[in-house]
Amino acid sequence: MHIHCEGKKKGITETLETPIEHIHSAMDEEYDVIVLGTGLKECILSGLLSVDGLKVLHMDRNDYYGGESTSLNLTQLWKHFKGEDKPPEQLGASRDYNVDMVPKFMMANGSLVRILIHTDVTKYLNFKAVDGSFVYNKSKIYKVPATDVEALKSPLMGLFEKRRARKFFIYVQDYDENDPKSHEGLDLTKVTAKELISKYGLEDDTIDFIGHALALYSSDNYLDQPALDFVKRMKLYAESLARFQGGSPYIYPLYGLGELPQAFARLSAVYGGTYMLNKPECKIEYGDDRKVIGVTSEGETAKCKKVVCDPSYLPDKVKKVGKVARAVCIMSHPIPDTNDSHSAQVILPQKQLGRKSDMYLFCCSYAHNVAPKGKFIAFVSTEAETDNPKVELEPGIKLLGPVDEIFYDNYDRYEPTNDHTADNCFISASYDPTTHFETTVNDVIQMYTKITGKALDLSVDLSAASATEE
């Protein structure tokens, strides 16, 4: 997250070429953990475990990093969606595109940034603030107001509602878990979010944008839960927003998320971990007690005590829990009504669309080096509720304005069904449709605790990370 961002992007090969003899001997060794798949979650876990001093072998059946969450250039994108590798010339040079297949913005003060600082991966990455954070309300796009000052200025609310919202925001800003005076007689470990909100008399539309676009809940179940988590999420948003004085609480790496797996691979190497791409099959082996004893690839078995992997490596230990529908678009302009933001998130809460799940718009551009000059990449994603994702995504797609190119895609979401204490297999859940990292990183933190038996210490100095100013 350093301020410098010159220099050519390093290729994967020059930093991670392993001599052939080293690869063979690597399979003969015994490891604490073998990680299968180089998706975002697996790479973060591999980095955390390496830093903890565990001996880690990290393998992927593919010859590229990232698994489902890989990053594609234009030619690869074309091949992936159209099966032919000749994109039209007017879209620009293929290598200028870095299109993340699972794009997610990071909360500036959120857990992922804390993990990046904790592992010191920040030294391999350059971040830049995201321009805008918006919400769809009553058929229009509005900036998400996150403070008492913004509440008073926001066209989202009428005059009286602004005043009520302002009072509520002040309560949240002043709330300090360790200072009972700031609680105003409310015990937020007992009072529900619904009860807290009703004390301020907020309207349904206001509750909708606060819950879904500020606190980033993906359903309304939070309303019946203790309000403490709700207030903490609102505070995280406001503090992240204040961090870089930008228009949003989010940051994103220059060149996109494809930089993350490579950065963690470098980190792992520093701690003596081994990364191996292009390892076919990766068959997990069990002992008589049904616990993992190793992983076999190309006739060689590397021994280990635990395996961490994505659902595709253990299909018999996961169940399908849903489906993500999405559209990937290349455009020549920002999303309309987002103040010309070159990078932005728009959340469309489910109630506003008469749906059971929220819809997300993600936009990034040449400003983050993910497309050639003048080009923008937009994603529309949601949990599929029908068998016709095209129709479902329409409310989001029509907010984008004219698109140069659009690809539709959907994928199944899986969650583990195994008992990790019985087999020592730790399987991540598939990526959800959100365009921010909060749910993904929670899965990582929970997995870390299951694997190591301890809580992840995320008390770091956040000022160790900065974003590029331009």
C-alpha positions in Angstrom: 0.0 0.0 0.0 2.9 2.3 -0.6 2.5 5.5 -2.3 4.9 4.8 -5.2 3.3 2.9 -8.0 5.7 3.2 -10.9 7.5 0.3 -12.4 6.4 -2.5 -14.7 4.2 -5.2 -13.3 6.3 -8.2 -12.3 5.5 -11.5 -14.1 4.7 -14.5 -12.1 7.5 -16.6 -13.6 10.4 -14.4 -12.8 9.7 -14.4 -9.1 8.5 -17.9 -8.6 10.5 -20.2 -10.8 11.4 -23.3 -8.9 14.3 -25.5 -10.1 13.0 -28.9 -11.2 15.1 -30.9 -8.6 13.5 -28.8 -5.8 10.0 -29.6 -7.0 10.7 -33.4 -6.8 12.2 -33.2 -3.3 9.3 -30.9 -2.2 6.9 -33.8 -2.7 9.0 -36.1 -0.6 8.7 -34.0 2.5 6.2 -33.8 5.4 4.2 -30.7 5.9 2.0 -29.3 8.7 -0.6 -28.2 6.1 -1.1 -28.7 2.3 -3.2 -26.0 0.7 -5.0 -26.9 -2.6 -6.1 -24.2 -4.9 -4.7 -20.6 -5.2 -8.0 -18.7 -4.8 -8.1 -15.6 -2.6 -9.2 -17.5 0.5 -6.6 -20.2 0.1 -3.8 -17.8 -0.5 -4.6 -15.6 2.5 -4.8 -18.8 4.8 -1.5 -20.1 3.3 0.1 -16.7 4.2 -1.3 -16.6 7.7 -0.2 -20.2 8.4 3.3 -19.6 7.0 3.7 -16.5 9.2 2.7 -18.6 12.2 5.7 -20.8 11.5 3.9 -23.8 10.0 5.4 -25.7 7.1 3.1 -25.2 4.1 3.0 -26.7 0.7 0.6 -24.9 -1.7 -0.5 -26.7 -4.9 -2.9 -25.9 -7.7 -4.1 -28.2 -10.6 -4.2 -25.1 -12.9 -1.2 -23.5 -14.5 -2.4 -20.1 -13.3 -3.1 -18.4 -10.0 -6.5 -17.6 -8.5 -8.7 -20.6 -9.2 -12.3 -19.2 -9.5 -11.1 -15.8 -8.4 -8.5 -15.5 -11.1 -7.8 -12.4 -13.1 -8.0 -12.5 -16.9 -6.6 -10.4 -19.8 -8.9 -9.6 -22.7 -7.9 -12.6 -24.8 -8.4 -15.0 -21.8 -11.8 -13.3 -21.1 -12.9 -13.9 -24.7 -11.8 -17.5 -24.6 -13.5 -18.0 -21.2 -16.9 -16.7 -22.3 -16.9 -17.1 -26.1 -14.5 -20.0 -26.7 -12.8 -18.0 -29.4 -9.7 -15.9 -28.7 -10.1 -12.9 -31.1 -11.5 -9.9 -29.3 -12.3 -6.9 -31.5 -9.4 -4.5 -31.9 -11.3 -1.4 -30.8 -11.4 -2.7 -27.2 -7.6 -2.1 -27.0 -4.6 -4.2 -26.1 -5.4 -7.5 -24.3 -2.6 -7.1 -21.8 -4.0 -3.8 -20.6 -7.0 -5.8 -19.1 -6.9 -7.3 -15.7 -10.5 -8.5 -15.2 -11.0 -10.1 -11.8 -13.5 -13.0 -11.9 -14.6 -12.4 -8.3 -14.2 -8.6 -7.9 -14.4 -7.3 -4.3 -13.5 -4.0 -2.8 -11.8 -3.9 0.6 -12.9 -1.8 3.5 -10.0 0.5 4.3 -10.0 -0.4 8.0 -11.5 -3.8 7.6 -10.2 -7.3 8.5 -8.6 -8.0 5.2 -6.4 -4.9 5.3 -5.5 -5.9 8.9 -4.5 -9.3 7.6 -2.4 -7.8 4.8 -0.6 -5.6 7.4 -0.2 -8.5 9.9 1.5 -10.6 7.3 3.4 -7.7 5.8 2.1 -8.5 2.3 1.4 -4.8 1.9 5.0 -4.4 0.7 4.1 -6.3 -2.5 0.9 -4.3 -3.3 -0.2 -0.9 -4.3 -3.6 0.2 -3.4 -5.8 3.1 -4.5 -8.9 4.5 -2.9 -12.3 3.7 -4.6 -14.1 6.8 -5.7 -17.7 6.1 -4.8 -20.1 4.1 -2.7 -23.8 4.2 -3.7 -27.2 2.8 -3.0 -30.3 2.3 -5.1 -33.3 3.7 -3.4 -36.8 4.5 -4.8 -35.5 3.8 -8.4 -32.5 6.1 -8.3 -28.8 5.9 -7.4 -27.7 7.9 -4.3 -24.3 8.4 -2.5 -24.4 6.4 0.7 -24.5 9.0 3.6 -22.3 7.7 6.4 -22.0 10.6 8.9 -24.3 13.1 10.6 -23.0 15.8 8.3 -23.7 13.7 5.2 -27.1 12.7 6.5 -28.2 16.4 6.6 -27.1 16.9 3.0 -28.4 13.7 1.5 -31.3 13.9 -1.0 -32.2 10.3 0.0 -34.3 11.6 2.9 -36.8 14.3 3.5 -36.2 17.2 6.0 -37.6 15.5 9.2 -36.0 12.1 8.4 -32.7 13.8 7.9 -32.8 15.2 11.4 -33.8 11.8 12.8 -31.0 10.1 10.8 -28.5 12.7 12.0 -29.3 11.9 15.7 -28.9 8.2 15.0 -25.6 8.7 13.3 -24.3 10.8 16.2 -25.3 8.0 18.6 -23.3 5.5 16.5 -20.3 7.8 16.1 -20.1 8.5 19.8 -20.8 4.9 20.9 -17.8 3.4 22.6 -18.1 -0.2 23.9 -15.9 0.6 26.9 -17.6 3.8 27.9 -21.0 3.2 29.4 -21.8 6.9 29.3 -22.0 6.7 25.5 -24.5 3.9 25.6 -27.4 6.1 26.7 -28.8 3.4 28.9 -28.9 0.8 26.1 -27.1 -2.6 26.4 -26.4 -3.4 22.8 -25.6 -7.0 23.6 -29.3 -7.4 24.5 -31.2 -4.7 22.6 -31.9 -5.7 19.0 -31.0 -3.6 16.0 -34.8 -3.2 15.3 -35.3 -1.8 18.9 -32.4 0.5 18.6 -33.6 1.9 15.2 -37.2 2.3 16.4 -35.9 4.5 19.3 -34.9 7.0 16.5 -38.1 6.5 14.5 -36.4 5.9 11.2 -38.4 5.1 8.0 -38.2 1.8 6.2 -36.3 3.2 3.2 -33.7 4.7 5.6 -33.3 1.4 7.5 -32.9 -0.3 4.1 -29.9 1.7 3.0 -28.3 1.8 6.4 -28.6 -2.0 6.9 -27.6 -3.1 3.4 -25.3 -0.3 2.0 -23.6 0.9 5.2 -23.6 -2.1 7.6 -23.4 -4.4 4.5 -25.9 -7.1 5.7 -27.2 -9.2 2.8 -30.5 -10.0 4.5 -32.8 -8.4 7.1 -32.1 -11.1 9.8 -29.8 -8.6 11.6 -32.8 -6.6 12.7 -33.7 -9.3 15.3 -30.0 -9.8 16.5 -28.3 -7.8 19.2 -27.5 -4.3 17.9 -23.8 -4.4 18.8 -22.6 -6.0 15.6 -24.8 -3.5 13.6 -23.3 -0.5 15.3 -19.8 -1.9 14.9 -20.3 -2.3 11.2 -21.6 1.2 10.8 -18.6 2.5 12.7 -16.2 0.5 10.5 -17.8 2.1 7.4 -17.5 5.6 8.8 -13.9 5.2 10.1 -12.9 3.6 6.7 -14.5 6.5 4.9 -12.6 9.0 7.0 -9.3 7.2 6.4 -8.5 8.4 2.9 -10.9 11.3 2.7 -12.2 9.8 -0.6 -15.8 9.3 -1.6 -15.9 5.7 -0.3 -14.6 3.5 2.5 -13.1 1.1 0.0 -9.7 0.5 -1.5 -8.6 -1.8 -4.4 -5.2 -2.9 -5.6 -3.7 -1.4 -8.7 -3.9 -4.1 -11.4 -6.8 -5.7 -9.5 -7.0 -8.6 -7.1 -4.9 -10.9 -9.3 -1.9 -9.3 -7.5 -3.0 -10.8 -4.1 -2.3 -14.5 -4.8 1.1 -13.6 -6.2 1.9 -11.4 -3.2 1.0 -14.2 -0.8 3.1 -16.6 -2.9 6.1 -14.3 -2.4 5.4 -14.1 1.3 5.1 -17.8 1.6 8.5 -18.3 -0.1 10.1 -15.9 2.5 8.8 -18.2 5.2 10.0 -21.3 3.5 6.7 -22.4 2.1 6.5 -24.0 -1.4 4.1 -23.1 -4.2 3.5 -25.5 -7.1 1.2 -24.8 -10.0 0.1 -27.2 -12.7 -0.1 -30.2 -10.4 -2.7 -32.6 -11.9 -5.4 -34.4 -9.9 -4.2 -33.6 -6.3 -5.8 -36.7 -4.7 -6.2 -36.4 -1.0 -5.1 -39.6 0.9 -6.5 -40.8 4.2 -5.2 -43.1 7.0 -7.1 -46.0 8.7 -8.6 -43.4 11.1 -10.0 -41.6 8.1 -7.8 -38.5 8.8 -5.8 -36.9 6.1 -2.2 -38.3 5.7 -1.1 -36.6 2.4 -1.8 -35.5 -1.1 -0.8 -37.4 -4.3 0.0 -35.9 -7.6 1.8 -37.5 -10.6 2.5 -40.6 -8.5 4.2 -38.8 -5.7 2.6 -38.3 -2.2 3.5 -35.3 0.0 2.7 -36.1 3.6 0.7 -33.7 5.8 -1.5 -33.5 8.9 -4.1 -31.1 7.5 -5.5 -30.1 4.1 -7.0 -26.7 3.3 -8.8 -26.4 -0.1 -11.6 -24.9 -2.1 -14.8 -27.0 -2.8 -13.6 -28.2 -6.2 -10.9 -30.4 -4.6 -13.3 -32.3 -2.3 -16.6 -32.5 -4.2 -17.9 -35.3 -2.0 -17.6 -33.2 1.2 -19.6 -30.2 0.1 -23.2 -29.4 -0.7 -24.7 -26.9 -3.2 -26.3 -24.0 -1.3 -27.1 -21.6 -4.1 -26.1 -20.0 -7.4 -24.6 -16.7 -8.3 -25.8 -14.9 -11.5 -23.7 -12.2 -13.0 -22.9 -10.1 -16.0 -19.4 -8.8 -16.9 -19.4 -5.7 -19.0 -16.8 -3.6 -20.8 -17.9 0.1 -21.2 -16.5 3.4 -22.3 -17.9 5.5 -19.5 -18.5 5.4 -15.7 -21.9 4.2 -14.3 -24.3 7.1 -14.8 -25.4 9.1 -11.7 -22.2 8.1 -9.8 -20.5 11.5 -10.0 -18.2 10.2 -12.8 -16.6 7.7 -10.4 -13.9 5.7 -12.1 -14.4 3.1 -9.4 -17.6 2.5 -7.5 -19.9 0.1 -5.8 -23.7 0.4 -6.0 -25.8 -1.8 -3.7 -29.4 -2.5 -4.8 -31.2 -3.7 -1.6 -33.6 -6.6 -2.1 -36.7 -4.7 -1.0 -36.1 -2.0 -3.6 -36.3 -4.7 -6.3 -38.9 -6.9 -4.7 -36.3 -9.7 -4.4 -35.1 -12.0 -1.7 -31.4 -11.0 -2.2 -29.5 -7.9 -2.9 -27.9 -7.0 -6.2 -24.4 -5.5 -6.5 -22.8 -3.3 -9.2 -19.0 -3.1 -9.3 -17.2 -0.7 -11.5 -13.4 -0.2 -12.0 -11.4 1.3 -14.8 -8.1 2.3 -16.2 -7.6 4.4 -13.1 -6.8 1.2 -11.2 -5.0 -0.2 -14.3 -7.6 -3.0 -14.9 -8.4 -1.8 -18.4 -6.9 0.4 -21.2 -7.3 4.2 -21.1 -11.0 5.2 -21.5 -12.3 1.7 -20.7 -14.4 0.6 -17.7 -15.1 -2.9 -16.3 -18.5 -3.4 -14.7 -20.0 -6.4 -12.9 -23.6 -7.0 -12.0 -24.1 -9.8 -9.5 -26.7 -11.4 -7.3 -27.9 -14.7 -5.8 -29.9 -16.4 -8.6 -33.5 -16.8 -7.7 -34.7 -18.2 -11.0 -33.3 -20.2 -14.0 -33.1 -17.0 -16.1 -30.2 -14.9 -14.8 -30.4 -12.5 -17.8 -33.8 -11.3 -16.7 -32.9 -11.3 -13.1 -29.9 -9.0 -13.7 -31.8 -6.6 -15.8 -32.5 -4.0 -13.0 -28.8 -3.7 -12.5 -27.8 -3.8 -16.1 -30.1 -1.0 -17.1 -28.4 1.3 -14.6 -25.1 0.9 -16.5 -26.0 2.8 -19.7 -24.6 1.7 -23.1 -22.1 -1.2 -22.9 -19.4 -2.2 -25.5 -19.6 -5.8 -24.6 -21.5 -8.0 -22.1 -21.0 -11.6 -20.9 -23.4 -13.5 -18.8 -22.3 -16.2 -16.4 -23.5 -18.1 -13.4 -21.8 -20.5 -11.0 -23.0 -22.8 -8.2 -22.1 -22.0 -4.6 -20.9 -24.8 -2.3 -20.4 -25.1 1.5 -18.5 -27.8 3.4 -20.6 -30.7 4.9 -17.7 -32.6 6.5 -16.7 -32.6 10.2 -13.2 -31.1 10.1 -12.3 -32.6 13.5 -12.8 -36.1 12.1 -10.9 -35.8 8.8 -8.6 -32.7 9.2 -10.0 -31.3 5.9 -10.7 -27.6 6.0 -12.8 -26.5 3.0 -13.7 -22.9 2.1 -17.2 -21.8 1.0 -17.6 -20.6 -2.6 -17.5 -16.9 -3.3 -20.9 -15.1 -2.8 -22.2 -12.3 -5.1 -21.1 -9.4 -2.8 -18.7 -6.9 -4.3 -16.9 -6.2 -1.0 -14.7 -8.5 1.0 -16.5 -8.6 4.4 -18.1 -12.0 4.1 -15.1 -13.6 2.4 -12.7 -12.5 5.0 -15.0 -13.7 7.8 -14.9 -17.2 6.3 -11.0 -17.0 6.3 -10.9 -15.9 9.9 -13.3 -18.7 11.0 -11.2 -21.3 9.0 -8.0 -20.0 10.6 -9.4 -20.7 14.1 -10.6 -24.2 13.1 -7.2 -25.0 11.6 -5.0 -23.6 14.4 -7.3 -23.7 17.4 -6.7 -20.1 18.2 -8.2 -16.7 17.4 -6.5 -14.6 14.7 -4.9 -11.5 16.3 -5.8 -8.5 14.1 -4.6 -5.7 16.4 -2.2 -4.0 14.0 -1.2 -0.4 13.3 -3.5 0.6 10.5 -1.3 3.6 9.7 1.1 1.1 8.3 -1.0 1.1 5.2 -1.6 4.0 2.8 -3.2 4.3 -0.5 -1.9 6.0 -3.6 -2.9 9.7 -3.9 -3.3 11.0 -7.4 
